[in-house]
Amino acid sequence: MSDRPTSAPDPHRARTAQRVQALLPALRERFGERVSIAGAVLDHHAGGGEGVPISSRPDAVVFPLDNDEVAFVARCCNDAGIPIVPYGTGTGLEAHVAAVHGGISLDLSRMDRILTVSGDSLDCRVQAGVTRLQLNAAVRDQGLFFPIDPGANASLGGMASTRASGTAAVRYGTMRDAVLGLTVVTADGRIVRTGTRARKTAAGLDLTRLFVGGEGVLGIVTEVQLRLWGLPETVQAAVCQFASVEAAMQAVIGTLQMGIPVARIELLDAVQMGACIAYSKLEGMQPQPTLFVEFHGTPASVREQIEMVEQLAGDAGGSGFAWAERPEDRSRLWKARHDVTYANLALRPGCRMIGTDACVPIAELAECIAQTLDDVARSGLVAPLVGHVGDGNFHLGILFDPANGEERERAEALAERVSLRAIDFGGTCTGEHGIGLHRRHQLVAEHGEGVELMRAIKQALDPKGIMNPGKMFLPVESSNQKEAAP
């Protein structure tokens, strides 16, 4: 989880750079100015996203506009043994887009067309570079919306590739649930369309689910067929504060066990709430454990949901709901929630942050959070906690001084314990961020021998190892699979 070197120097890096130089004339003939080797452009595509930064520049960046252009780049790179790193908006947290072995960064941001929208069937098809906010702006006039909300204005191709979710997952699910089909370009340049517009199918292997969460190591997602939802008639949001995290979790567990269909239910511990109050100017609130709750539905159904959750919150000692009924008040509230990273960094100017991503079964959530907060206290670190607790997912923002090696080691050790604890509770080391570069060893801890099956699938689809090499899987020196370009 750091910007320290994550693997031994790549002996093939210089040879890869030479191969890219040899390929540049063909790329420029096809793409013109949409091929760049400018230093600023390479630097922009070198980082690990919005997590703890690393620096690993590609040798060139290509900006395709359609499936055929992506397939052309894939064929060229496959023939030459050049790594390809798909790039969306660069908002990932696990260094998915770092070019750790050089090669071509394939920036899909200009593939930003909304291809079809069907209000009757509640679906759409978009190019991979379309962002979630762009899609919602386009479909709102038809009474539709796309609810998967990771906070950042991420590209939908990137969200599919990392199996993203966010604050609304408790009601609307994750990208796994929202994606009906894909267009994928394989390592050898084939254009493959997976899935259908039907809501279910029993035809063959589920290739769509194979690529959703594939993080670019199996193929390049270029189009996404998505479910849409009707805009709810009524939306109401509220804040409720508690004396302790345990009391807040009592209200959450009760809400979930009663099957109340809340749209969002977010937990912020006292440290996180204090950071948000200071950064986002949340007047009238106290630095106490807090639930942010949102309700969607008809006026009658929302009233019923509110009454039930208020009762449960009151039974747990909650302070009563403070309402955000106007759209601008709701937007301000959820913006504060989405800005927790910046609020946390403001607690210690000049610090960096490691974000954890534990997700456990609902029945284990309260105990897992309690043990995690005890661990934070023992560590002596500042690590605010926030969670999409409606689906068992929570995050620490572990702050550390990058110039203090001992503090950094404590931060990395705490992050490791959070992930392994989640696995021990029957959960996962990553509920929504993905594996990328930082969590490869945790994938082994979680899936054991299953990782070898994953490697076999990658070998079958990408025998030359050019697709986002170095990500998801730890290098295995004895393996015949080459994780770096030859």
matplotlib code that plots the C-alpha trace (Angstrom):
import matplotlib.pyplot as plt

x = [0.0, 2.9, 4.9, 8.0, 9.3, 6.8, 8.9, 12.4, 13.5, 12.1, 14.9, 12.7, 11.8, 14.5, 13.6, 9.9, 10.8, 12.7, 9.7, 7.4, 9.7, 9.7, 5.9, 5.4, 5.4, 2.5, 0.6, 1.1, 0.0, -3.3, -3.9, -2.0, -1.8, -3.8, -0.4, 1.7, 5.2, 5.1, 6.6, 3.6, 1.2, 3.4, 3.6, -0.2, -0.6, 2.2, 0.6, -1.4, -4.6, -6.0, -4.4, -0.9, 0.9, 3.6, 5.4, 5.7, 5.4, 4.3, 6.4, 3.5, -0.1, -2.7, -6.2, -8.6, -12.1, -13.8, -13.5, -11.6, -8.9, -8.5, -8.3, -5.6, -3.5, -4.0, -2.9, 0.2, 1.2, 0.5, 2.6, 5.5, 5.2, 4.4, 2.3, -1.0, -2.5, -6.1, -6.8, -10.1, -10.2, -7.4, -9.5, -8.8, -7.2, -5.0, -2.6, -4.6, -3.3, 0.4, 2.5, 4.8, 6.4, 6.2, 4.5, 1.3, -1.2, -4.5, -6.5, -10.2, -11.5, -12.3, -14.5, -17.3, -20.4, -23.7, -24.7, -28.3, -30.8, -34.1, -36.5, -38.9, -36.4, -34.5, -31.1, -28.4, -25.2, -22.2, -18.6, -16.1, -15.0, -18.5, -18.5, -21.4, -22.2, -22.3, -24.7, -27.0, -27.1, -28.1, -30.9, -32.4, -34.9, -36.3, -36.9, -34.0, -30.8, -27.8, -27.3, -23.9, -22.0, -18.3, -17.9, -15.5, -16.7, -15.2, -15.6, -18.1, -15.6, -13.3, -16.1, -17.0, -13.3, -12.9, -16.4, -17.1, -20.0, -20.5, -23.0, -26.1, -25.1, -27.3, -30.4, -29.1, -26.2, -22.8, -21.5, -21.7, -25.5, -25.8, -23.8, -25.8, -23.1, -19.8, -17.8, -14.2, -11.1, -8.9, -5.1, -4.9, -7.2, -10.6, -13.7, -16.0, -19.5, -20.7, -24.2, -27.5, -30.1, -32.2, -32.3, -31.3, -29.7, -28.6, -26.6, -23.0, -20.3, -20.9, -18.2, -19.7, -19.0, -15.5, -14.6, -16.5, -13.8, -11.0, -9.1, -7.8, -5.7, -7.9, -9.1, -10.0, -13.6, -14.7, -18.5, -20.9, -24.5, -26.1, -29.3, -31.0, -33.6, -36.5, -35.9, -37.6, -40.7, -39.5, -36.0, -35.3, -32.0, -31.2, -28.4, -28.6, -25.8, -25.0, -23.0, -20.9, -20.2, -21.7, -25.1, -25.0, -24.3, -27.3, -29.5, -27.9, -28.2, -31.8, -32.6, -31.1, -32.5, -36.0, -35.5, -36.1, -35.1, -33.0, -31.2, -28.0, -26.8, -23.4, -21.4, -18.9, -17.0, -16.3, -12.9, -14.3, -17.2, -14.9, -12.9, -16.0, -17.4, -14.2, -13.6, -17.2, -18.5, -21.3, -22.8, -24.9, -23.4, -21.1, -18.0, -19.8, -20.5, -23.1, -25.3, -26.1, -29.3, -31.3, -34.7, -36.2, -39.7, -43.3, -44.3, -46.1, -43.3, -40.7, -42.8, -43.0, -39.3, -38.5, -40.8, -39.3, -35.7, -36.4, -37.8, -34.7, -32.4, -34.2, -34.1, -30.3, -30.0, -29.8, -30.3, -33.2, -33.0, -31.8, -33.4, -31.9, -35.1, -34.1, -32.0, -29.3, -29.1, -28.9, -26.2, -24.2, -24.6, -23.5, -20.7, -19.4, -19.5, -17.7, -15.0, -13.9, -10.5, -9.8, -11.2, -8.9, -5.8, -6.6, -6.3, -2.6, -1.3, 1.5, 0.5, -0.5, -3.3, -3.7, -7.3, -8.6, -11.6, -12.9, -16.2, -17.7, -21.1, -23.6, -23.8, -20.0, -19.9, -20.3, -17.6, -15.2, -15.6, -15.1, -11.9, -10.7, -11.2, -9.4, -6.5, -6.5, -6.3, -3.4, -1.5, -1.3, -2.3, -5.0, -7.3, -10.9, -13.5, -16.3, -18.4, -21.1, -22.3, -25.6, -23.6, -20.9, -18.2, -16.1, -12.9, -10.1, -8.2, -4.8, -2.8, 1.0, 4.0, 5.8, 9.1, 8.7, 9.7, 8.6, 5.2, 4.7, 5.5, 2.9, 0.4, 1.0, 0.9, -2.5, -3.9, -2.7, -4.3, -7.6, -7.7, -6.7, -9.2, -12.0, -11.0, -11.0, -14.5, -15.6, -15.3, -13.0, -9.9, -11.6, -15.3, -15.1, -11.6, -10.1, -6.7, -4.5, -0.9, -1.3, -3.4, -2.0, -0.7, -4.1, -5.8, -3.7, -4.7, -8.4, -8.6, -5.7, -5.6, -8.3, -5.7, -4.1, -7.4, -7.4, -3.9, -4.9, -7.7, -5.3, -2.8, -5.5, -6.8, -3.4, -0.6, 2.0, 1.1, 0.7, -2.6, -2.0, 1.0, 2.0, -1.5, -3.8, -1.4, 1.9, 4.8, 5.7, 9.2, 8.6, 5.4, 5.5, 3.2, 5.1, 3.7, 5.9, 6.4, 9.0]
y = [0.0, 2.4, 4.3, 2.3, -0.1, -2.9, -5.4, -5.9, -3.7, -5.0, -6.2, -6.0, -2.3, -0.9, -3.5, -2.6, 1.1, 0.2, -1.8, 1.1, 3.4, 1.0, 0.9, 4.7, 5.3, 2.8, 4.3, 7.9, 6.9, 5.6, 8.0, 11.2, 13.6, 11.1, 9.4, 11.2, 10.8, 14.2, 14.2, 15.8, 13.3, 10.4, 11.8, 12.1, 8.4, 7.3, 7.5, 4.8, 6.8, 8.5, 6.2, 6.4, 7.6, 5.7, 6.7, 4.4, 6.1, 4.4, 4.8, 6.3, 7.2, 6.4, 7.9, 5.7, 6.7, 3.3, -0.5, -0.9, 1.5, -0.3, -3.6, -2.2, -1.2, -4.6, -6.5, -4.3, -4.7, -8.4, -8.9, -6.9, -8.1, -4.6, -4.1, -2.4, -0.5, 0.6, 4.0, 5.7, 8.7, 7.7, 7.7, 4.2, 3.6, 0.5, 1.6, -0.2, 2.3, 2.5, 1.3, -0.8, -2.5, 0.5, 0.0, 1.7, 3.5, 3.2, 6.2, 5.6, 9.0, 10.1, 7.1, 9.0, 8.5, 7.3, 4.8, 3.9, 4.6, 2.7, 4.1, 1.3, -1.4, 0.6, 0.1, 1.8, 1.1, 3.5, 3.6, 2.9, 6.6, 7.8, 8.9, 8.2, 11.9, 12.3, 9.4, 10.7, 14.1, 12.5, 10.3, 12.5, 14.1, 10.7, 10.1, 7.7, 7.5, 5.3, 4.8, 3.2, 6.0, 5.4, 9.1, 10.0, 10.8, 7.6, 6.2, 3.5, 1.2, 1.6, 1.0, -2.2, -3.3, -2.8, -4.0, -0.7, 0.2, 3.0, 4.6, 3.3, -0.4, -1.4, -0.8, -0.9, -3.3, -3.0, -2.9, -6.7, -6.3, -3.3, -4.6, -6.6, -7.0, -5.7, -5.2, -6.4, -6.3, -9.3, -9.3, -10.5, -7.8, -9.7, -7.7, -9.8, -8.9, -10.6, -10.8, -9.6, -7.0, -9.7, -9.6, -13.3, -15.9, -19.6, -19.6, -20.7, -19.5, -16.0, -14.1, -10.8, -11.6, -12.8, -9.4, -7.4, -7.0, -8.2, -4.9, -5.0, -8.1, -10.2, -7.7, -4.1, -3.1, -0.7, -0.6, -1.4, -2.4, -1.1, -1.3, 2.0, 2.8, 5.2, 8.3, 7.9, 10.0, 11.0, 11.4, 12.3, 12.3, 12.6, 12.6, 10.9, 11.0, 8.5, 8.3, 5.4, 3.4, 0.4, 2.2, 3.4, -0.2, -1.4, 0.8, -0.3, -4.0, -3.6, -1.7, -4.4, -7.4, -5.9, -5.5, -1.8, -0.7, 2.3, 3.7, 4.6, 4.2, 5.4, 5.3, 7.9, 7.5, 10.5, 11.2, 11.1, 13.2, 15.8, 15.9, 16.4, 19.1, 21.1, 20.5, 20.7, 23.2, 20.9, 23.4, 22.2, 18.7, 17.3, 15.1, 12.0, 8.7, 9.5, 7.8, 9.4, 7.8, 8.3, 7.0, 6.6, 5.7, 6.9, 9.5, 6.8, 4.2, 6.8, 7.9, 4.3, 3.7, 6.9, 5.9, 2.5, 3.7, 6.6, 4.0, 1.8, 4.8, 6.0, 2.6, 2.7, 6.1, 8.2, 11.9, 12.1, 12.8, 16.1, 16.4, 17.4, 17.7, 20.2, 18.9, 21.4, 20.3, 16.6, 17.4, 19.2, 16.3, 13.7, 15.9, 16.0, 12.2, 11.9, 14.4, 12.4, 11.8, 15.5, 16.1, 13.4, 14.8, 18.2, 16.7, 16.4, 18.7, 17.1, 13.6, 10.7, 8.2, 4.5, 3.5, 0.1, -1.6, -4.4, -6.0, -8.7, -10.5, -8.2, -10.5, -10.0, -6.2, -4.8, -7.0, -6.5, -2.7, -2.9, -4.9, -2.6, 0.5, -1.1, -1.8, 1.8, 3.0, 0.6, 1.7, 5.4, 6.5, 8.8, 6.7, 7.9, 5.2, 5.5, 2.8, 1.7, -0.3, -1.3, -3.9, -4.6, -2.5, 0.0, 2.0, 3.4, 6.4, 5.8, 8.9, 8.9, 11.1, 10.0, 11.2, 9.1, 5.5, 4.0, 5.7, 4.5, 0.9, 1.1, 2.5, -0.3, -2.9, -1.6, -1.7, -5.3, -6.3, -4.7, -6.8, -10.1, -9.5, -9.1, -12.4, -14.1, -12.9, -14.6, -11.4, -9.9, -7.6, -5.4, -4.8, -2.3, -0.9, -4.0, -5.7, -3.7, -3.5, -3.1, -6.1, -8.9, -10.9, -10.4, -12.0, -15.1, -15.0, -14.7, -17.2, -19.7, -22.2, -20.3, -17.8, -20.6, -21.0, -17.2, -17.4, -20.2, -18.1, -15.2, -17.5, -18.7, -15.2, -13.4, -15.9, -13.2, -11.4, -8.0, -7.0, -4.7, -6.8, -6.8, -6.3, -8.6, -11.5, -11.8, -12.7, -16.4, -17.0, -20.7, -20.1, -20.5, -17.4, -14.2, -11.3, -8.8, -8.3, -10.6]
z = [0.0, -0.6, -3.2, -2.4, -5.0, -5.2, -7.2, -8.5, -11.4, -14.6, -16.8, -19.9, -19.4, -21.7, -24.4, -24.1, -24.6, -27.7, -29.0, -28.4, -30.3, -33.2, -33.1, -33.0, -36.8, -37.2, -34.3, -35.6, -39.0, -37.5, -34.7, -35.6, -32.6, -30.5, -29.8, -27.2, -25.7, -24.1, -20.6, -19.0, -20.6, -19.5, -16.0, -15.9, -16.7, -14.4, -11.0, -9.1, -9.1, -6.1, -3.5, -2.1, -5.3, -7.1, -10.2, -13.2, -16.5, -19.7, -22.8, -24.9, -24.5, -27.1, -27.2, -29.2, -30.3, -31.0, -30.8, -34.0, -32.8, -29.5, -31.4, -33.7, -30.7, -29.0, -32.2, -32.6, -28.9, -28.9, -32.0, -30.5, -26.8, -25.5, -22.3, -22.5, -19.5, -19.9, -18.4, -17.6, -15.3, -13.0, -9.9, -8.7, -5.3, -5.9, -8.6, -11.3, -14.0, -13.1, -16.0, -13.8, -16.9, -19.2, -22.6, -23.9, -21.7, -23.5, -22.4, -23.1, -21.9, -25.5, -26.0, -24.3, -26.4, -25.0, -27.7, -26.8, -24.1, -23.7, -21.1, -21.7, -21.0, -18.4, -20.0, -22.0, -23.8, -23.4, -24.4, -21.6, -21.2, -20.3, -16.6, -14.2, -13.9, -17.7, -17.9, -15.2, -16.8, -20.1, -18.8, -16.2, -18.6, -19.3, -15.6, -15.2, -13.3, -12.7, -8.9, -8.6, -6.8, -5.8, -5.0, -7.7, -11.2, -12.5, -16.0, -16.4, -18.1, -15.1, -12.7, -14.5, -14.5, -10.8, -9.8, -8.1, -5.8, -3.3, -1.0, -2.7, -2.9, 0.0, -2.2, -5.8, -5.7, -7.3, -10.9, -10.8, -10.5, -12.9, -15.9, -18.4, -21.1, -22.4, -25.4, -24.7, -26.8, -26.2, -26.0, -29.6, -30.9, -31.1, -30.4, -28.3, -27.2, -24.0, -22.4, -23.7, -22.8, -21.2, -17.3, -17.2, -19.3, -19.0, -22.2, -21.7, -19.4, -17.9, -19.7, -18.6, -14.9, -15.9, -17.2, -14.6, -11.9, -14.3, -13.7, -17.3, -16.9, -19.2, -21.8, -22.4, -21.7, -24.4, -24.1, -21.2, -21.3, -18.1, -16.1, -15.4, -12.7, -12.5, -10.5, -7.2, -6.6, -3.1, -1.7, 1.9, 3.7, 7.4, 9.9, 13.3, 16.0, 18.7, 21.9, 20.5, 17.4, 19.1, 19.5, 15.8, 14.7, 16.8, 14.7, 11.5, 12.2, 13.2, 10.0, 7.8, 9.7, 9.4, 5.6, 5.5, 2.0, 2.8, -0.2, 1.7, 5.3, 6.1, 9.3, 10.3, 13.6, 15.9, 14.3, 10.8, 11.7, 13.3, 10.1, 8.0, 10.3, 10.0, 6.2, 4.9, 7.5, 8.7, 11.2, 14.1, 14.2, 16.9, 16.4, 17.4, 15.7, 13.0, 10.5, 7.2, 5.9, 2.6, 1.7, -1.8, -2.9, -3.0, -0.3, 1.6, 1.5, 2.5, 5.5, 6.6, 6.2, 8.2, 11.0, 11.4, 11.2, 13.6, 16.1, 15.8, 16.1, 19.1, 20.8, 20.3, 21.9, 18.7, 19.0, 16.5, 12.8, 11.4, 8.0, 4.7, 2.6, -0.1, -3.0, -2.3, 1.4, 0.4, -2.1, 0.5, 3.0, 0.5, -0.9, 2.7, 2.8, -0.6, 0.5, 3.5, 1.8, 1.6, 5.1, 6.5, 4.7, 6.2, 9.7, 9.1, 6.4, 4.5, 5.4, 3.1, 3.6, 3.2, 2.6, 3.7, 2.2, 4.5, 3.8, 6.1, 6.6, 8.2, 11.3, 11.8, 11.1, 14.6, 16.1, 13.2, 13.5, 17.3, 16.9, 14.2, 16.3, 19.2, 16.8, 15.7, 19.3, 20.1, 16.9, 18.0, 14.5, 13.3, 11.2, 10.7, 10.0, 7.4, 6.0, 3.6, 6.5, 4.8, 2.9, 5.4, 3.9, 5.8, 5.3, 7.5, 6.2, 7.9, 8.0, 8.2, 7.7, 4.5, 5.9, 9.1, 8.2, 11.5, 11.3, 7.8, 8.7, 11.5, 9.0, 6.6, 9.3, 10.5, 7.0, 6.6, 9.9, 8.8, 5.6, 7.2, 10.0, 7.4, 5.7, 9.1, 9.7, 6.4, 4.4, 1.8, 1.8, -0.8, -1.1, -4.0, -4.6, -6.3, -6.0, -8.4, -7.3, -3.6, -2.5, -4.5, -1.5, 0.2, -2.8, -2.1, 1.6, 0.7, -2.2, -1.7, -4.5, -6.3, -7.4, -9.5, -11.4, -12.0, -13.3, -15.7, -17.1, -17.6, -19.3, -21.6, -22.6, -22.5, -23.2, -23.8, -20.5, -22.1, -20.4, -17.5, -16.3, -12.7, -11.4, -9.4, -9.3, -7.4, -9.7, -9.5, -10.8, -11.3, -13.4, -17.1, -17.3, -18.0, -16.1, -17.8, -21.5, -22.9]

ax = plt.figure().add_subplot(projection="3d")
ax.plot(x, y, z, "-o")
ax.set_aspect("equal")
plt.show()
